[in-house]
Amino acid sequence: MAAKSRTIGEVSVPSAPLMLLRAVLTLGVLAVAAGALSPAWATGVSSSSSPTVPSHAPALRVQVIANGLEHPWALAFLPEGGYLVTERPGRMRVVDTQGRLGPPLAGLPQVAARGQGGLLDVALDAGFERNRTLYFCFSEPAEGGANSTALARARLPAGSARLEDVRVIFSQLPRVVSPLHFGCRIVQMPDGHLFLLLGERYHRMQDAQRLDNHLGKVLRLTPDGAPAPGNPYLGRAGARPEIWSYGHRNPQGGTLGPDGQLWMHEHGPQGGDEVNLPQPGRNYGWPVITHGEQYGGGAIGEGLTAKPGMEQPLHHWTPSVAPSGMAFLTSDRYGPQWRGSLFIGSLKFNQLLRLELSGTRVLREQRLDGVGERVRDVRQGPDGLLYLLTDSPQGRLLRLLPAM
């Protein structure tokens, strides 16, 4: 029986795994002067702090690898082939190379799957092929309905349906009663240390400016969850030794850049989503400075966008694009013009965003339409291609291919 299709924008998407779209992914490219309004505003496309201008782009096809994932959140590539995927309600499963969903892995700790919380990021240790160690972060329940973002370490033996040696190695403090702003992205550096990106839990945004807590912070940890040597606040009274940088809102994207630095993005309020390069001991301003405003309008605090001693974002969007997932393209699979670009998913506009860079300066931004769903995660695979997870009750794992 022929596979049924459904329409997404201008393209027809087969519902069966591993079938290609029968049309080329639409490239939504528009001309916008930096920071200026344009006719594109009326179509639901936001302006940004860098020009969005026409540029040559390859034609793309979307390959559906797997369907039926419930709010998938993060993706990792297994060295034996296949994919490890987290689902926000509290499941982690292996998807094989044919797109078949394996059963949920046993051994996960209890997850506070409420609101934005649940089972969130996953990252394989750099030595995974040898040690089968992975890390995952999740919303950890506590007494009285409170919760916090936690980081766990575990082993996944080849072919196993169960995580082994599961251990929570870090828990965010304080624990608060909130279903919002968990953050929760993990980036391992070449030295083995882990960056953990944490949200300020929404109702506790002022805590992002205080050093006596983990809310609204980037942390740098050892693989065992201890404060990493060389952290800027080690030994400082009243400061958490895990802190690397502070003044963040709700990070949902982080990756290792070609420059060897941590790159991240974070959600602003109503406007003011940011890309940052967090440096040790630096203050990224939230909620004292922001390019956004209160939901429904109105200034946040004094309405400042800059203040001495606080860092400006590398790039920002107003209105918000709701960024999630982040990956640098290091291959030439789509042609040399895309090599070195930074790709970010948009939950709000159902798009994939491409930032063209010169060092740490954003030259231009390109919007790629055609996915038709909220893009939760973006990764480059070992084959040099881009992979996406879409956030819905019937979420999908997608692979972007150059058009034939």
Secondary structure, 3 states (H helix, E strand, C coil): CCCCEEEECCEEEECCCCCECCCCCCEECCCECCCCCCHHHHHCCCEECCCECCCCCCCEEEEEEEEEECCEEEEEECCCCCEEEEECCCEEEEECCCCCECCCCECCCCCCCCCCCCEEEEEECCCHHHHCEEEEEEEEECHHHCEEEEEEEEECCCCCCECEEEEEEEECCCCECCCCCCEEEEEECCCCCEEEEECCCCCCHHHHHCCCCCCCEEEEECCCCCECCCCCCCCCCCCCCCEEEECCCEEEEEEECCCCCEEEEEECCECCEEEECCCCCCECCCCCECCCECCCCCCCCCCECCCCCCCCCCEEEECCCCEEEEEECCCCCCCHHHCCCEEEEECCCCEEEEEEEECCEEEEEEEECCCCCCEEEEEECCCCCEEEEECCCCEEEEEEEECC
